[in-house]
C-alpha cells in the first residue's frame, strides 16, 4: 500500500529559528529578539541573531529541500520583518526576501505553505499590551493583509496561528517563552481569546483578498491521549481524556480547537475555568469559526490512559527504559493512528500533520556524515501509524517533518537538534543526515517502502 497519490510530503521551519539577519534590511525587533537578551532566559545565553542564516543562504536551503525530494515547505513570514513597528509602515526589503524565497521554491517545484504567526510578535506591539490588547487581532489583520496582497498570486496554502497553547502557556503563564509574562489565568485566557480572534480575522482576509484559490488551516498542538489497549473502554477513556480540560492549565486540545471547528468553547471547560473564562462578545465565535479547508496539528508525543473501574481515564506511566527523544518526549508508535481517529471523528476535516519530529544528539562522524538511526526509526514508526490510519479510512493528506534544519530551539537555544539537515552553527555548513536520505526514499516510493 502506498499513500494517496496526491499526498503532501514536506518539512517545516519558523522564521526566528532559522533566518538570522535579526537587524538587517529594516527588520524591526520581535519579542524574541528582546527576550533572548535578558539574563537566564535562554540556555547558555544563545539567541537567534544569526541562527541558520537562512536569510542569506535560502538558495542553498531550497536546493537541500529539492535533494530530499520535498513536495512542500512550511515557512513562516516574519511579522517584524514586514511591519517593523507591527503596524503602519511596510518594509519592502522584507517582502522582497519572501518574494525571492517563494519564487525559488516554485522554480524547484516545491509548494510553499505559509504560516502567518509562529510566536514572534513585533516588540512595538508588545509595548502596547501584545495579545492582551483588544486591538491585537486587528493588528494581525493588517499584517496578514500586507502578506496576502503580496504573496497570494503564488501562495495558495496558509496556516494562521502556530500553537496557541504555547503562545499562552509558555509566553503568558509560566514565562518560559517570549514575552516572558506570568499572568493570572483570567488574563491569559483573555489573551488566548484574542489570539483566536486573530486567527478568524486572518481567515477573513485570505478569503476576501487572495488572488488565487486558497486552502486555509491553523496549527495548534495536537495533545493526544492514547489508549493503553484496543479494548473499547480504554479507547473511550482515551478519547475523553484527549478532549478534557484541567482548570489550572491551557495544555489541552479542545479549548483551542472547538471554537475554531465547532464554533463554541467546550461547556466542560467554561465550567472549569469559571470566572477566569474570557469575555466573549457578540460575533466573536462566528468570526473564530469560519470554515477551514483542513485540520492541522503539531503532534509529537502522548501519554497513555486506560479506563479505571468506573470507566474514567487513568494515566498509565510509560515503562522504565521507554524510547524517548533528547527532549524527554516518549516515542509512541500508534500516536498518529489515534490522533487521526479522534480528531477526524470530532472535526470532520482532512488532516495535515503540520509538525512531527524528534530531537536527537546528532554529531558529524569521522566519515563526515551524520548517522541518526533513531530518527529514521522515529520517522518509520510515526508514518507507519499514519499509514494504518489511512488504511482505516482516516483522510490524512499531508505530513511536515519538523524540522528541515537544526535550528534555534527557543528557550533551549542550540541544545536540541530536530533537523533532517545538520547545521554547524559556527560556520553555517549544512550536512544531510542519514534520516534525510531515508525520508527521501520514503517520498520517492510514496510511502510504499515503509512496508
C-alpha positions in Angstrom: 0.0 0.0 0.0 1.2 3.5 -0.9 0.0 6.8 0.4 -2.6 8.6 -1.6 -1.2 9.8 -5.0 -1.6 13.4 -4.0 -0.2 13.1 -0.5 1.9 16.1 0.6 5.4 15.3 1.7 7.1 18.3 3.4 9.2 19.8 6.1 8.7 22.9 8.3 10.5 25.8 9.9 9.8 29.1 11.7 11.4 32.4 10.8 13.1 33.3 14.1 14.5 29.9 14.4 16.4 29.9 11.1 16.5 33.2 9.4 19.0 35.2 11.4 19.6 38.6 9.9 17.9 39.9 13.0 18.8 43.6 12.3 19.2 43.5 8.6 17.4 45.4 5.8 15.0 47.3 8.0 13.6 44.4 10.1 12.0 45.5 13.4 12.5 44.0 16.8 10.4 41.0 17.7 9.7 39.8 21.2 12.2 37.0 20.9 15.0 39.5 19.9 14.3 41.2 23.3 13.6 38.1 25.4 16.9 36.5 24.3 18.9 39.4 25.6 17.6 39.0 29.1 19.7 37.1 31.6 18.9 33.5 32.3 16.1 33.1 29.7 17.8 31.0 27.1 20.1 28.0 27.6 23.8 29.2 27.5 22.6 32.7 26.6 22.0 31.7 23.0 19.9 33.8 20.6 18.6 33.9 17.0 20.6 36.8 15.7 22.3 34.5 13.2 20.6 31.1 13.7 21.0 29.2 10.4 21.5 32.4 8.4 18.7 31.2 6.1 18.0 34.9 5.1 21.3 34.8 3.2 21.5 31.1 2.4 17.9 30.4 1.3 19.0 29.3 -2.2 21.3 26.6 -0.7 18.5 25.5 1.6 16.0 25.2 -1.2 18.5 23.0 -3.1 18.7 20.8 0.0 14.9 20.6 0.0 15.0 19.5 -3.6 17.7 16.9 -2.9 15.4 15.4 -0.2 12.5 15.3 -2.6 10.2 17.6 -0.7 7.0 18.5 -2.4 6.1 21.2 0.1 7.8 23.5 2.5 6.1 25.1 5.5 7.7 28.5 6.2 6.8 31.5 8.4 6.6 35.1 7.2 8.2 37.2 10.0 5.8 39.9 11.2 8.6 42.2 12.5 10.4 41.8 9.2 7.4 43.0 7.2 6.0 45.6 9.6 8.9 46.8 11.8 6.6 48.7 14.2 3.9 46.0 14.0 1.5 48.2 12.0 1.7 51.1 9.6 5.0 51.3 7.7 5.8 48.4 5.4 9.4 47.2 5.0 9.7 46.5 1.3 13.0 44.7 1.7 11.4 42.2 4.0 8.7 41.5 1.4 11.3 41.2 -1.3 13.1 38.4 0.7 9.9 36.4 0.7 9.3 37.1 -2.9 12.7 35.6 -3.7 12.2 32.6 -1.4 8.7 31.8 -2.8 10.0 32.2 -6.4 12.9 29.9 -5.7 10.7 27.3 -4.2 8.3 27.3 -7.2 11.3 27.2 -9.6 12.3 23.9 -7.8 8.7 22.6 -7.9 8.3 22.9 -4.1 4.9 24.2 -3.0 5.1 26.9 -0.3 2.8 26.6 2.8 2.9 29.9 4.6 2.5 30.2 8.4 1.4 33.7 9.4 2.4 33.7 13.1 4.8 31.4 14.9 5.3 33.3 18.2 7.4 36.3 17.3 5.2 39.4 17.9 6.7 42.8 17.0 8.1 44.3 20.1 6.4 47.6 19.4 3.1 45.9 19.7 4.1 44.1 22.9 4.8 47.5 24.4 1.2 48.3 23.6 0.0 45.2 25.5 0.6 42.5 23.0 -2.1 39.8 22.8 -3.7 41.3 25.9 -4.7 44.4 23.9 -8.2 44.2 22.5 -6.9 45.6 19.2 -4.3 42.8 18.8 -6.5 40.8 16.3 -6.9 44.0 14.2 -3.1 44.5 14.2 -2.7 40.9 12.9 -5.3 41.5 10.2 -3.3 44.4 9.0 -0.2 42.3 8.8 -2.0 39.5 7.0 -3.4 41.9 4.5 0.0 43.1 3.5 1.3 39.5 3.2 -1.7 38.2 1.2 -1.7 41.2 -1.1 1.9 40.5 -1.9 2.2 36.7 -2.0 -1.2 35.2 -2.8 -0.6 35.3 -6.5 1.9 32.4 -5.8 0.9 31.1 -2.4 -2.3 29.0 -2.0 -1.8 27.2 1.3 -2.0 29.1 4.5 -1.7 28.5 8.3 -2.8 31.3 10.5 -1.5 30.7 14.1 1.0 28.2 15.3 0.4 26.5 18.7 -1.8 28.9 20.7 -1.3 26.6 23.7 2.4 27.5 23.7 1.8 31.2 23.0 -0.3 31.4 26.1 1.0 28.6 28.3 4.7 29.4 27.9 4.6 33.0 26.9 1.9 34.4 29.2 1.5 31.9 32.1 4.8 30.4 33.1 7.1 32.9 31.4 9.4 30.4 29.8 9.0 31.9 26.3 8.8 35.4 25.0 7.4 37.8 26.1 8.1 36.1 29.4 4.9 37.0 31.3 3.3 35.3 34.3 -0.3 36.4 34.1 -3.4 35.3 36.0 -5.4 32.5 34.3 -8.1 35.1 33.6 -5.7 37.4 31.9 -4.0 34.6 29.9 -7.3 33.2 28.7 -8.4 36.6 27.5 -5.2 36.9 25.6 -5.8 33.5 24.2 -9.3 34.5 23.0 -7.6 37.5 21.2 -5.3 35.0 19.5 -8.3 33.0 18.3 -9.9 36.2 17.1 -6.7 37.0 15.2 -7.0 33.6 13.5 -10.5 34.4 12.5 -9.6 37.8 11.1 -6.8 36.2 9.1 -9.1 33.7 7.6 -11.4 36.6 6.5 -8.5 38.5 4.9 -7.4 35.4 3.0 -10.9 34.6 1.8 -11.6 38.2 0.7 -8.2 39.2 -0.8 -6.3 36.1 -2.1 -5.6 36.3 -5.8 -5.8 32.5 -6.2 -7.9 29.8 -4.7 -6.7 29.2 -1.1 -6.5 26.3 1.3 -6.6 27.5 4.9 -5.9 25.9 8.3 -4.2 26.5 11.5 -1.6 24.6 13.5 -2.4 24.1 17.2 -0.7 21.5 19.4 -2.5 18.2 18.9 -2.5 16.9 22.5 -3.5 13.3 22.5 -4.1 10.6 25.0 -3.6 7.1 23.5 -5.4 4.0 24.8 -3.3 1.5 26.7 -5.1 -1.3 24.8 -7.7 -1.7 22.0 -10.4 -2.5 24.5 -13.5 -0.4 23.9 -13.5 1.0 27.4 -9.8 2.1 27.1 -10.4 3.7 23.7 -13.4 5.7 25.0 -11.3 6.7 28.1 -8.5 7.9 25.8 -10.9 9.9 23.6 -12.5 11.5 26.7 -9.0 12.4 28.0 -7.9 13.8 24.7 -10.7 16.4 24.8 -10.7 17.1 28.5 -9.6 20.4 30.1 -8.0 21.0 33.5 -9.0 24.1 35.4 -5.4 25.3 36.1 -3.9 24.6 32.7 -4.2 25.6 29.0 -2.4 22.4 27.8 -5.3 20.8 26.0 -6.8 20.4 22.6 -10.5 21.1 22.9 -10.3 24.7 24.3 -8.3 25.8 21.2 -9.9 23.6 18.6 -13.6 23.5 19.4 -14.1 27.3 18.9 -12.4 27.1 15.5 -14.1 24.0 14.2 -17.3 23.8 16.2 -18.0 27.5 17.0 -18.0 27.2 20.7 -15.8 26.7 23.7 -16.4 23.3 25.3 -19.0 23.6 28.1 -17.0 21.5 30.5 -14.1 23.9 30.1 -16.2 27.0 30.6 -17.5 25.5 33.8 -14.0 24.5 35.0 -12.4 27.9 34.2 -15.3 29.7 35.8 -14.7 33.4 36.3 -11.4 33.1 34.5 -13.1 32.4 31.2 -12.7 35.2 28.6 -15.2 37.9 27.8 -16.9 36.7 24.6 -18.5 39.5 22.6 -21.4 39.0 20.1 -20.0 37.8 16.8 -16.7 36.5 18.3 -17.5 32.9 17.8 -18.8 33.3 14.3 -15.5 35.1 13.4 -13.3 32.5 15.0 -15.2 29.5 13.5 -15.1 30.4 9.8 -14.8 27.4 7.5 -11.3 25.9 7.2 -10.1 23.5 4.5 -8.0 21.2 6.5 -7.3 20.2 10.1 -3.7 20.9 11.0 -2.0 19.8 14.2 1.6 19.6 15.5 1.9 16.2 17.2 5.0 14.7 18.9 4.2 12.6 21.9 1.5 11.3 24.1 0.5 9.9 27.5 -1.3 6.5 27.6 -4.5 6.0 29.5 -6.8 3.2 30.4 -10.3 3.1 31.9 -10.5 2.7 35.7 -13.2 0.6 37.4 -15.7 3.4 36.8 -14.7 4.0 33.2 -12.8 7.2 33.9 -9.4 7.9 32.2 -6.5 6.7 34.3 -2.9 7.6 33.3 -0.6 4.6 32.6 3.0 5.6 33.1 5.5 4.6 30.4 7.5 1.5 31.3 11.1 2.1 32.6 13.5 2.4 29.7 10.9 3.5 27.2 12.0 5.1 23.9 12.4 8.8 24.1 14.0 11.8 22.4 16.6 14.0 24.0 13.7 16.3 24.7 12.5 13.5 27.0 9.4 13.0 24.8 8.2 9.4 24.6 8.1 7.8 21.2 4.5 6.4 20.9 4.1 4.1 18.0 0.4 4.3 17.4 0.1 8.1 18.1 -0.8 9.3 14.6 -3.3 6.5 14.2 -5.2 7.5 17.3 -4.8 11.2 16.6 -6.4 10.7 13.2 -9.2 8.6 14.7 -10.1 11.0 17.5 -9.7 14.3 15.6 -11.5 13.2 12.4 -14.4 11.9 14.4 -14.8 15.2 16.2 -13.9 17.8 13.5 -14.6 16.0 10.1 -11.9 17.6 8.1 -8.9 16.1 6.1 -5.8 16.1 8.4 -2.4 17.5 7.8 0.3 16.8 10.3 1.9 20.3 10.4 4.8 19.2 12.6 6.2 15.9 13.7 9.8 15.1 14.5 12.3 14.2 17.1 15.4 15.7 18.8 18.5 13.6 18.9 22.1 14.1 19.9 23.5 14.3 16.3 27.2 14.7 15.5 29.4 14.7 12.5 31.1 11.3 12.4 34.7 10.6 11.4 33.4 9.8 7.9 31.9 13.3 7.6 28.4 12.0 7.8 25.6 12.2 10.4 24.3 8.8 11.3 20.9 9.1 13.1 19.2 5.7 13.0 16.9 6.6 15.9 15.4 9.4 13.8 15.0 7.1 10.9 13.2 4.7 13.2 11.0 7.6 14.6 10.0 8.6 11.1 9.2 5.0 10.1 7.2 4.3 13.2 5.1 7.5 13.0 4.5 7.3 9.3 3.5 3.7 9.6 0.9 4.7 12.2 -0.4 7.3 9.8 -0.5 4.7 7.0 -2.5 2.4 9.3 -5.0 5.2 9.8 -5.3 5.9 6.1 -6.0 2.2 5.5 -8.8 2.5 8.1 -10.3 5.4 6.2 -8.8 8.5 8.0 -8.2 11.2 5.4 -4.6 12.2 6.1 -3.5 14.4 3.3 -0.1 15.7 4.3 2.9 15.4 6.6 5.5 18.1 7.5 8.6 16.8 9.3 9.9 19.2 12.0 12.4 20.4 11.1 14.2 20.9 7.9 17.3 22.3 9.6 18.8 22.1 13.1 17.9 25.5 14.5 17.4 27.8 17.4 15.1 25.7 19.7 13.5 28.6 21.6 14.4 28.6 25.4 16.8 25.7 24.7 18.9 27.6 22.3 21.0 25.3 20.1 21.0 22.4 22.6 18.4 20.3 20.7 18.7 19.1 17.1 15.5 18.3 15.3 16.6 18.7 11.7 16.9 16.5 8.7 19.9 18.7 7.9 22.8 19.1 10.4 23.9 22.7 10.8 27.3 23.7 12.2 26.3 26.9 14.0 29.9 28.3 13.9 30.3 28.0 10.1 26.8 27.5 8.8 27.8 24.3 7.0 24.9 22.1 6.2 25.1 18.3 6.1 22.3 16.0 5.1 21.7 13.4 7.9 21.1 9.8 7.1 17.4 10.4 8.0 17.2 13.0 5.2 18.2 10.3 2.7 15.8 7.8 4.4 12.9 10.4 4.2 13.8 11.0 0.5 13.4 7.3 -0.2 10.0 7.2 1.5 8.9 10.2 -0.5 10.2 8.6 -3.7 8.1 5.4 -3.1 5.2 7.5 -1.8 5.4 5.6 1.5 5.4 2.1 -0.1 8.9 1.4 1.2 7.6 1.7 4.8 6.4 -1.9 4.3 
